[in-house]
């Protein structure tokens, strides 16, 4: 009987992103905006269903938010799945239309993260 390969370990990661509209987005008509968002949704729906758990999409309501700022927190099965999500955004002109910041990293504890702060 042939030896079986062990299953490939998959390290879950979290994607956390924040964004607000650039002037380029604001100059688009509502129909153009809807077309772009519909395209992104269509391309990502199956991928997210297979490889992600959406934790939250939302609108920043902190007092320091000077513009309408949105956020997303998504858990992915692994880094490749998170990167594929970012690639869909990139190919859809997302980063041309929105000022964005995002991070992708493995799940961790607050203690582990604070320990890394000390180690810097």
C-alpha positions in Angstrom: 0.0 0.0 0.0 1.5 3.4 -1.0 2.3 5.9 1.7 -0.1 8.7 2.0 1.1 12.3 2.1 0.1 14.1 5.3 -2.5 16.8 4.8 -1.1 20.3 4.0 -1.3 22.5 7.1 -3.3 25.6 6.4 -2.7 28.6 8.7 -5.8 30.8 9.0 -5.2 34.5 8.5 -7.3 37.6 9.1 -7.7 40.5 6.6 -8.4 43.9 8.1 -8.9 46.8 5.8 -10.1 50.4 6.0 -10.8 52.7 3.1 -12.4 55.9 2.0 -13.3 57.3 -1.4 -10.8 59.2 -3.6 -12.1 62.0 -5.8 -12.1 59.5 -8.8 -14.8 57.5 -7.1 -16.9 60.6 -6.4 -16.9 61.6 -10.0 -18.4 58.4 -11.1 -22.2 58.1 -11.7 -24.2 55.9 -9.3 -24.6 53.5 -12.2 -20.9 53.3 -12.7 -20.3 52.8 -9.0 -22.9 50.0 -8.9 -21.3 48.4 -11.9 -17.9 48.3 -10.2 -19.2 47.0 -6.9 -21.4 44.4 -8.7 -18.4 43.2 -10.6 -16.3 42.8 -7.4 -19.2 41.0 -5.7 -19.7 38.6 -8.5 -16.0 37.7 -8.7 -15.6 37.3 -5.0 -18.9 35.6 -3.9 -17.8 32.0 -4.6 -14.3 32.6 -3.3 -15.5 34.0 0.0 -18.0 31.2 0.4 -15.2 28.6 0.1 -12.3 30.3 1.8 -13.5 32.9 4.2 -15.7 33.9 7.1 -16.8 37.5 7.0 -16.5 38.9 10.5 -17.7 42.4 9.7 -18.1 45.1 7.1 -18.9 48.5 8.5 -18.8 52.2 8.6 -16.3 53.9 11.0 -18.1 55.9 13.6 -15.1 57.1 15.7 -14.9 60.8 16.5 -11.6 61.1 14.5 -13.1 60.0 11.2 -12.9 63.1 9.0 -14.3 61.3 6.0 -16.7 58.5 5.4 -14.5 55.6 6.2 -15.4 51.9 5.8 -13.8 48.8 7.2 -13.8 45.0 6.7 -12.6 42.2 8.8 -12.5 38.8 7.1 -11.0 35.5 8.3 -9.5 33.4 5.4 -8.4 29.8 5.4 -4.9 30.8 4.5 -2.7 33.6 3.1 -3.2 32.6 -0.5 -7.0 32.9 -0.1 -6.6 36.4 1.4 -4.2 37.4 -1.4 -6.6 36.2 -4.1 -9.2 38.5 -2.5 -6.8 41.4 -2.7 -6.0 40.5 -6.4 -9.7 40.8 -7.3 -9.8 44.2 -5.7 -6.6 45.3 -7.5 -7.9 44.1 -10.9 -11.2 45.9 -10.3 -9.4 49.3 -9.9 -10.4 49.4 -6.2 -7.0 50.9 -5.2 -7.4 53.5 -7.9 -10.7 54.6 -6.5 -10.2 54.3 -2.8 -7.5 55.2 -0.3 -6.9 51.9 1.4 -4.9 50.4 4.1 -5.0 46.7 4.9 -3.2 44.0 6.8 -3.1 40.3 6.5 -1.7 38.1 9.3 -2.1 34.9 11.2 -4.5 34.7 14.1 -2.7 35.6 17.3 -3.4 36.6 20.9 -3.1 40.1 22.3 -0.3 38.9 24.5 1.7 37.6 21.5 1.2 40.9 19.6 2.2 43.0 22.6 5.3 40.8 23.2 6.3 41.6 19.6 5.9 45.4 20.3 8.3 45.0 23.2 10.7 43.1 21.0 11.0 45.8 18.4 
